[in-house]
Amino acid sequence: MALSDHIRLEGVEVAARHGVLACERAAPQPFVIDVALWADCEAAAEADDLDLAVDYAAVHAAVVAAAGDPPCRLIETVAVRVCRAVLGCCRAERVAVTVRKVHPPIAGFAGSAAVTLERDRQWLEAGQDPA
């Protein structure tokens, strides 16, 4: 059966100095990160046992650590770092990470800029996308 169970952490807030322009790197700016993890939840649910489940607190800590320093130019790089950290800290087989730059420095633009990447355990084990 294809894996369809997934767990979501939405709205992880991180202040970091990522960006292409010097003004973006001068002071921390807000980024919001959403994570979806595909993991088999059956054993954890049946046993009602955290040791068999994805620990949300550990995932949150991994996201915050990966999205912080060192600064980088692209939110794509941040997303790759977060994918790698999340797959490395839990039993997920696949992860989708959305990184939103809340206030990109674009004149006349009031929205956020975002990127979403999906990666799986094979990607992690192959060591792809250096960041």
Helices and strands as residue ranges (DSSP letters): E 6-16, H 22-26, E 29-38, H 42-47, G 50-52, H 56-67, H 75-89, E 94-101, E 113-120, H 121-126
